[in-house]
Amino acid sequence: MKIGVISDTHIPSAGPEPPPQVVQAFEGVDLILHAGHAYIPSCLEWLERIAPVRSTESWLEGSGETPTRNSGVLVLEFDGHTIGMAHELILRSLGDDVLPGAIARSFPAGESLSAALQAIFGKPVDIVVFGYTHEAMVETHEGILLVNPGSPSLVGQQVRLGTVAVLDLAADSRQANIIDLSAL
């Protein structure tokens, strides 16, 4: 299964719709996961022209964020993998600053990342999809693949082409790749 992963589209403040390069990046995907800050339903509708969409939103939903079909946290199962998805990945020991390298650098050695994620998602997960930081990240810790696609259109708080991710799943494998939209 091939899954497109996107977050922090910030439509309409970052533009009227996601960048057109997203269509090329997500060519052939079976599903799109939007990890929050879509802001308006038309953003998700635009993505649904590519593939079906599942989305989550931040705890701020209702204050400017209108896609009411979103959930705060989602748990999805595909091809023998359990994916936990949240906009802000808030780990008690790191807060919401789950940036590239932060888990290896600052997650307490005596704590279990797996247990912390199970407390968030309500069950064990082997893949976590999140957004919020606008910084792309693909890392594996304690056997858990963590994927933040970054933002396709708001990088460093500037409106410009950014990144998305593609997650390839099979019963015995999983791989995530960041796609730089400016390279397409």
Backbone as CSV, one residue per row, in Angstrom:
resi,resn,N_x,N_y,N_z,CA_x,CA_y,CA_z,C_x,C_y,C_z
1,MET,0.848,-1.170,0.000,0.000,0.000,0.000,0.893,1.232,0.000
2,LYS,0.515,2.203,-0.800,1.272,3.446,-0.896,0.405,4.578,-0.346
3,ILE,0.936,5.296,0.653,0.175,6.325,1.355,0.895,7.673,1.239
4,GLY,0.180,8.688,0.783,0.701,10.045,0.793,0.499,10.641,2.172
5,VAL,1.499,11.352,2.684,1.424,11.953,4.018,1.691,13.453,3.877
6,ILE,0.766,14.237,4.411,0.842,15.695,4.303,0.362,16.298,5.615
7,SER,0.843,17.477,5.922,0.416,18.169,7.134,0.637,19.658,6.952
8,ASP,0.004,20.426,7.781,0.259,21.862,7.869,0.145,22.559,6.512
9,THR,-0.969,22.295,5.829,-1.214,22.954,4.546,-1.607,24.411,4.752
10,HIS,-2.240,24.718,5.870,-2.595,26.093,6.231,-3.318,26.825,5.103
11,ILE,-4.329,26.177,4.549,-5.140,26.783,3.491,-6.291,27.524,4.171
12,PRO,-6.582,28.761,3.865,-6.132,29.558,2.723,-4.966,30.500,3.008
13,SER,-4.423,30.539,4.230,-3.362,31.513,4.499,-2.096,31.240,3.693
14,ALA,-1.822,29.974,3.327,-0.640,29.644,2.531,-0.960,29.567,1.043
15,GLY,-2.195,29.853,0.669,-2.610,29.798,-0.730,-4.023,29.268,-0.819
16,PRO,-4.641,29.328,-2.002,-6.030,28.887,-2.139,-6.204,27.369,-2.074
17,GLU,-5.129,26.633,-2.349,-5.148,25.171,-2.305,-3.706,24.694,-2.158
18,PRO,-3.510,23.411,-1.880,-2.132,22.917,-1.782,-1.385,23.143,-3.098
19,PRO,-0.057,23.196,-3.044,0.712,23.388,-4.274,0.426,22.269,-5.283
20,PRO,0.391,22.599,-6.576,0.085,21.577,-7.589,1.107,20.443,-7.624
21,GLN,2.307,20.659,-7.129,3.334,19.613,-7.097,2.924,18.437,-6.217
22,VAL,1.976,18.663,-5.312,1.490,17.577,-4.460,0.871,16.473,-5.312
23,VAL,0.210,16.840,-6.395,-0.400,15.839,-7.282,0.680,14.902,-7.819
24,GLN,1.782,15.452,-8.277,2.880,14.638,-8.799,3.514,13.802,-7.690
25,ALA,3.737,14.388,-6.532,4.347,13.664,-5.414,3.495,12.481,-4.970
26,PHE,2.180,12.638,-5.053,1.261,11.602,-4.590,0.729,10.730,-5.726
27,GLU,1.360,10.755,-6.865,0.927,9.918,-7.985,0.953,8.443,-7.578
28,GLY,-0.170,7.766,-7.752,-0.264,6.347,-7.453,-0.537,5.990,-6.005
29,VAL,-0.773,6.981,-5.134,-1.058,6.631,-3.737,-2.471,6.066,-3.611
30,ASP,-2.644,5.177,-2.650,-3.949,4.558,-2.387,-4.755,5.350,-1.367
31,LEU,-4.063,6.161,-0.566,-4.682,6.882,0.540,-3.797,8.081,0.862
32,ILE,-4.410,9.140,1.381,-3.653,10.290,1.870,-3.982,10.484,3.343
33,LEU,-2.942,10.646,4.156,-3.108,10.988,5.561,-2.741,12.451,5.713
34,HIS,-3.676,13.253,6.227,-3.413,14.676,6.492,-3.328,14.831,8.000
35,ALA,-2.134,15.210,8.479,-1.882,15.265,9.921,-2.111,16.652,10.508
36,GLY,-3.119,17.353,10.032,-3.566,18.555,10.715,-3.167,19.880,10.114
37,HIS,-3.951,20.868,10.516,-3.878,22.245,10.045,-4.212,22.362,8.562
38,ALA,-5.305,21.686,8.191,-5.873,21.869,6.850,-6.671,23.172,6.834
39,TYR,-7.298,23.490,7.929,-8.112,24.688,8.198,-9.464,24.710,7.527
40,ILE,-9.569,24.394,6.231,-10.872,24.480,5.572,-11.161,23.188,4.803
41,PRO,-12.437,22.798,4.723,-12.790,21.549,4.050,-12.329,21.466,2.598
42,SER,-12.270,22.598,1.899,-11.884,22.545,0.480,-10.472,22.006,0.292
43,CYS,-9.598,22.142,1.289,-8.255,21.586,1.209,-8.320,20.060,1.141
44,LEU,-9.124,19.469,2.022,-9.273,18.014,2.027,-9.993,17.543,0.773
45,GLU,-10.958,18.319,0.299,-11.661,17.970,-0.945,-10.704,18.001,-2.122
46,TRP,-9.794,18.963,-2.161,-8.788,19.039,-3.221,-7.921,17.780,-3.203
47,LEU,-7.487,17.362,-2.014,-6.664,16.160,-1.892,-7.438,14.902,-2.297
48,GLU,-8.750,14.892,-2.041,-9.551,13.713,-2.391,-9.683,13.508,-3.892
49,ARG,-9.298,14.490,-4.693,-9.241,14.266,-6.146,-8.075,13.346,-6.487
50,ILE,-7.125,13.215,-5.576,-5.969,12.345,-5.780,-6.255,10.949,-5.227
51,ALA,-6.743,10.890,-3.988,-7.005,9.614,-3.304,-7.873,9.899,-2.080
52,PRO,-8.487,8.865,-1.502,-9.249,9.075,-0.265,-8.359,9.677,0.827
53,VAL,-8.965,10.468,1.713,-8.220,11.190,2.742,-8.737,10.826,4.126
54,ARG,-7.800,10.605,5.039,-8.103,10.515,6.469,-7.333,11.654,7.112
55,SER,-7.954,12.356,8.043,-7.306,13.537,8.594,-7.489,13.620,10.104
56,THR,-6.562,14.314,10.704,-6.609,14.619,12.125,-6.413,16.119,12.270
57,GLU,-6.619,16.609,13.428,-6.499,18.054,13.640,-5.918,18.308,15.008
58,SER,-5.565,19.534,15.250,-4.959,19.873,16.534,-6.037,20.079,17.589
59,TRP,-5.596,20.226,18.799,-6.531,20.478,19.908,-7.182,21.844,19.769
60,LEU,-6.731,22.675,18.831,-7.325,24.004,18.610,-8.533,23.956,17.690
61,GLU,-8.914,22.770,17.209,-10.037,22.694,16.275,-11.236,23.434,16.853
62,GLY,-11.877,24.198,16.018,-13.017,24.995,16.448,-12.642,26.452,16.584
63,SER,-11.344,26.742,16.596,-10.911,28.139,16.641,-10.199,28.465,15.330
64,GLY,-10.988,28.475,14.254,-10.441,28.758,12.938,-10.317,27.529,12.067
65,GLU,-10.332,26.353,12.665,-10.238,25.114,11.910,-11.634,24.537,11.756
66,THR,-12.086,24.409,10.515,-13.473,24.027,10.312,-13.735,22.598,9.828
67,PRO,-12.745,21.795,9.427,-13.075,20.445,8.948,-13.580,19.549,10.078
68,THR,-14.863,19.515,10.285,-15.432,18.820,11.434,-15.298,17.308,11.357
69,ARG,-14.934,16.766,10.211,-14.788,15.306,10.123,-13.449,14.838,10.679
70,ASN,-12.606,15.752,11.104,-11.299,15.400,11.636,-11.412,14.845,13.044
71,SER,-10.393,14.101,13.429,-10.284,13.577,14.785,-9.039,14.159,15.427
72,GLY,-9.007,14.186,16.738,-7.805,14.635,17.413,-6.683,13.635,17.267
73,VAL,-7.002,12.358,17.384,-6.032,11.273,17.259,-6.718,10.166,16.465
74,LEU,-5.994,9.587,15.527,-6.517,8.454,14.758,-5.591,7.261,14.920
75,VAL,-6.158,6.067,14.919,-5.385,4.839,14.856,-5.935,4.048,13.677
76,LEU,-5.046,3.740,12.735,-5.430,3.056,11.496,-4.594,1.793,11.345
77,GLU,-5.192,0.760,10.758,-4.462,-0.487,10.544,-4.478,-0.837,9.070
78,PHE,-3.265,-1.034,8.521,-3.099,-1.395,7.119,-1.944,-2.374,6.987
79,ASP,-2.156,-3.426,6.212,-1.086,-4.374,5.880,-0.299,-4.842,7.094
80,GLY,-0.989,-5.076,8.203,-0.331,-5.569,9.403,0.394,-4.519,10.217
81,HIS,0.231,-3.247,9.862,0.861,-2.151,10.596,-0.215,-1.332,11.302
82,THR,0.125,-0.816,12.456,-0.771,0.066,13.196,-0.166,1.460,13.193
83,ILE,-0.914,2.393,12.592,-0.463,3.773,12.446,-1.224,4.647,13.434
84,GLY,-0.507,5.366,14.264,-1.102,6.380,15.126,-0.850,7.734,14.483
85,MET,-1.897,8.560,14.383,-1.732,9.873,13.759,-2.311,10.943,14.662
86,ALA,-1.526,12.001,14.868,-1.942,13.158,15.664,-1.273,14.381,15.067
87,HIS,-1.881,15.543,15.244,-1.227,16.746,14.729,0.008,17.054,15.574
88,GLU,-0.181,17.376,16.847,0.950,17.579,17.744,1.272,16.263,18.418
89,LEU,2.496,15.816,18.261,2.954,14.643,19.000,3.555,15.173,20.289
90,ILE,2.791,15.075,21.362,3.218,15.634,22.644,3.689,14.495,23.547
91,LEU,4.990,14.434,23.708,5.596,13.457,24.601,5.956,14.187,25.889
92,ARG,5.521,13.638,26.999,5.668,14.323,28.293,7.079,14.853,28.507
93,SER,8.079,14.101,28.155,9.457,14.516,28.423,10.012,15.488,27.380
94,LEU,9.347,15.619,26.214,9.818,16.527,25.166,8.829,17.641,24.864
95,GLY,7.620,17.543,25.378,6.578,18.497,25.003,6.219,18.293,23.544
96,ASP,5.923,19.397,22.851,5.547,19.256,21.442,6.733,19.550,20.524
97,ASP,7.920,19.536,21.065,9.125,19.806,20.277,9.756,18.519,19.769
98,VAL,8.981,17.694,19.090,9.515,16.472,18.518,10.073,16.843,17.145
99,LEU,11.299,17.333,17.194,12.012,17.788,16.005,13.026,16.718,15.596
100,PRO,13.557,16.803,14.380,14.567,15.816,13.982,15.697,15.736,15.009
101,GLY,15.988,14.526,15.439,17.062,14.281,16.399,16.692,14.443,17.858
102,ALA,15.518,15.007,18.158,15.159,15.301,19.549,14.973,14.043,20.389
103,ILE,14.402,13.001,19.818,14.181,11.777,20.604,15.512,11.149,20.970
104,ALA,16.413,11.011,20.009,17.725,10.420,20.294,18.502,11.272,21.278
105,ARG,18.357,12.577,21.167,19.134,13.508,21.990,18.547,13.697,23.389
106,SER,17.202,13.726,23.499,16.610,14.196,24.756,15.569,13.289,25.399
107,PHE,15.149,12.222,24.744,14.150,11.359,25.382,14.840,10.593,26.506
108,PRO,14.266,10.620,27.712,14.928,9.990,28.864,15.208,8.502,28.650
109,ALA,16.440,8.123,28.937,16.866,6.739,28.740,16.041,5.748,29.552
110,GLY,15.547,6.150,30.705,14.788,5.245,31.555,13.321,5.115,31.181
111,GLU,12.859,5.883,30.182,11.455,5.838,29.778,11.298,5.047,28.486
112,SER,10.110,4.511,28.296,9.804,3.746,27.098,9.013,4.609,26.116
113,LEU,9.583,4.843,24.948,8.866,5.577,23.908,7.618,4.817,23.498
114,SER,7.745,3.505,23.395,6.601,2.668,23.028,5.440,2.851,24.009
115,ALA,5.739,2.867,25.292,4.699,3.053,26.314,4.109,4.459,26.242
116,ALA,4.965,5.463,26.007,4.462,6.839,25.895,3.512,6.973,24.710
117,LEU,3.838,6.326,23.597,2.972,6.387,22.415,1.688,5.588,22.630
118,GLN,1.785,4.459,23.343,0.579,3.689,23.643,-0.368,4.501,24.514
119,ALA,0.157,5.315,25.406,-0.696,6.175,26.239,-1.426,7.213,25.376
120,ILE,-0.790,7.687,24.308,-1.417,8.666,23.421,-2.472,8.013,22.537
121,PHE,-2.121,6.871,21.946,-2.982,6.266,20.926,-3.895,5.162,21.455
122,GLY,-3.716,4.753,22.698,-4.603,3.762,23.291,-4.272,2.328,22.940
123,LYS,-3.240,2.116,22.148,-2.793,0.770,21.793,-1.398,0.874,21.213
124,PRO,-0.675,-0.234,21.131,0.667,-0.182,20.543,0.593,0.216,19.064
125,VAL,1.544,1.032,18.638,1.646,1.436,17.232,3.066,1.152,16.758
126,ASP,3.206,0.871,15.463,4.556,0.700,14.936,4.933,1.819,13.965
127,ILE,3.953,2.704,13.666,4.201,3.883,12.837,3.454,5.052,13.471
128,VAL,4.100,6.212,13.540,3.455,7.430,14.031,3.592,8.497,12.953
129,VAL,2.456,9.094,12.599,2.421,10.207,11.651,1.970,11.434,12.434
130,PHE,2.723,12.529,12.281,2.373,13.757,12.987,2.840,14.958,12.179
131,GLY,2.452,16.138,12.636,2.837,17.374,11.965,3.259,18.404,12.985
132,TYR,2.742,19.611,12.837,2.880,20.722,13.768,4.189,21.499,13.648
133,THR,5.331,20.832,13.570,6.617,21.528,13.601,7.007,22.136,12.250
134,HIS,6.384,21.679,11.177,6.718,22.071,9.798,8.101,21.576,9.390
135,GLU,8.712,20.725,10.177,10.028,20.180,9.854,9.891,18.704,9.518
136,ALA,10.323,18.360,8.309,10.239,16.971,7.856,11.151,16.083,8.704
137,MET,10.662,14.880,8.978,11.410,13.959,9.834,10.984,12.531,9.537
138,VAL,11.941,11.659,9.342,11.714,10.216,9.274,12.775,9.592,10.167
139,GLU,12.341,9.016,11.272,13.260,8.390,12.221,12.611,7.130,12.781
140,THR,13.450,6.187,13.190,12.969,4.967,13.837,13.591,4.888,15.223
141,HIS,12.735,4.700,16.221,13.164,4.561,17.615,12.354,3.433,18.238
142,GLU,13.033,2.540,18.949,12.392,1.381,19.590,11.521,0.621,18.578
143,GLY,11.954,0.579,17.332,11.225,-0.144,16.296,10.009,0.593,15.761
144,ILE,9.803,1.825,16.190,8.642,2.612,15.763,9.114,3.646,14.738
145,LEU,8.470,3.650,13.587,8.775,4.598,12.526,7.984,5.878,12.779
146,LEU,8.682,6.996,12.918,8.038,8.292,13.137,8.191,9.131,11.874
147,VAL,7.053,9.658,11.372,7.055,10.398,10.120,6.345,11.728,10.308
148,ASN,7.077,12.807,10.067,6.494,14.144,9.987,6.805,14.619,8.572
149,PRO,5.780,14.863,7.741,6.038,15.250,6.355,6.494,16.683,6.184
150,GLY,6.533,17.466,7.268,6.814,18.893,7.137,5.574,19.594,6.608
151,SER,5.758,20.709,5.950,4.647,21.455,5.357,4.912,21.620,3.864
152,PRO,3.886,21.433,3.028,4.101,21.599,1.592,4.187,23.051,1.161
153,SER,3.782,23.966,2.041,3.609,25.348,1.576,3.974,26.422,2.591
154,LEU,4.416,26.037,3.775,4.766,27.031,4.793,6.020,26.541,5.516
155,VAL,7.167,27.004,5.033,8.448,26.534,5.544,9.136,27.696,6.258
156,GLY,9.533,27.463,7.488,10.160,28.532,8.248,9.270,29.757,8.357
157,GLN,7.966,29.508,8.459,6.932,30.562,8.535,6.907,31.464,7.298
158,GLN,7.440,30.963,6.187,7.373,31.669,4.910,6.608,30.817,3.922
159,VAL,5.766,31.466,3.111,5.026,30.732,2.093,5.991,30.406,0.959
160,ARG,6.333,29.117,0.868,7.182,28.614,-0.217,7.039,27.101,-0.268
161,LEU,7.496,26.501,-1.359,7.369,25.058,-1.510,8.165,24.328,-0.442
162,GLY,7.532,23.320,0.116,8.163,22.536,1.166,8.183,21.063,0.840
163,THR,7.660,20.269,1.772,7.793,18.821,1.662,6.499,18.086,1.994
164,VAL,6.415,16.876,1.496,5.403,15.886,1.857,6.166,14.573,2.034
165,ALA,5.460,13.513,2.363,6.108,12.202,2.493,5.261,11.146,1.803
166,VAL,5.901,10.049,1.457,5.198,8.878,0.939,5.616,7.689,1.794
167,LEU,4.628,6.962,2.271,4.823,5.800,3.125,4.447,4.558,2.323
168,ASP,5.393,3.638,2.152,5.141,2.380,1.445,5.046,1.268,2.474
169,LEU,3.908,0.584,2.462,3.670,-0.501,3.414,3.494,-1.829,2.696
170,ALA,4.079,-2.852,3.268,3.821,-4.236,2.890,3.760,-5.009,4.201
171,ALA,3.271,-6.239,4.150,3.108,-7.011,5.384,4.413,-7.127,6.164
172,ASP,5.543,-7.183,5.470,6.816,-7.386,6.146,7.755,-6.179,6.061
173,SER,7.237,-5.036,5.623,8.119,-3.875,5.523,7.333,-2.571,5.586
174,ARG,8.070,-1.515,5.845,7.522,-0.160,5.848,8.669,0.789,5.564
175,GLN,8.398,1.781,4.765,9.437,2.746,4.422,8.773,4.079,4.149
176,ALA,9.377,5.142,4.669,8.873,6.487,4.423,9.967,7.313,3.769
177,ASN,9.561,8.115,2.797,10.490,9.000,2.108,9.913,10.401,2.078
178,ILE,10.758,11.378,2.344,10.378,12.783,2.252,10.569,13.215,0.804
179,ILE,9.595,13.955,0.285,9.665,14.483,-1.078,9.721,15.993,-1.017
180,ASP,10.784,16.561,-1.555,10.964,18.000,-1.642,10.194,18.479,-2.875
181,LEU,9.127,19.215,-2.653,8.268,19.655,-3.766,8.990,20.598,-4.719
182,SER,9.996,21.307,-4.236,10.706,22.234,-5.118,11.601,21.490,-6.110
183,ALA,11.830,20.192,-5.875,12.657,19.384,-6.783,11.822,18.712,-7.877
184,LEU,10.515,18.857,-7.814,9.645,18.214,-8.823,9.427,19.117,-10.017
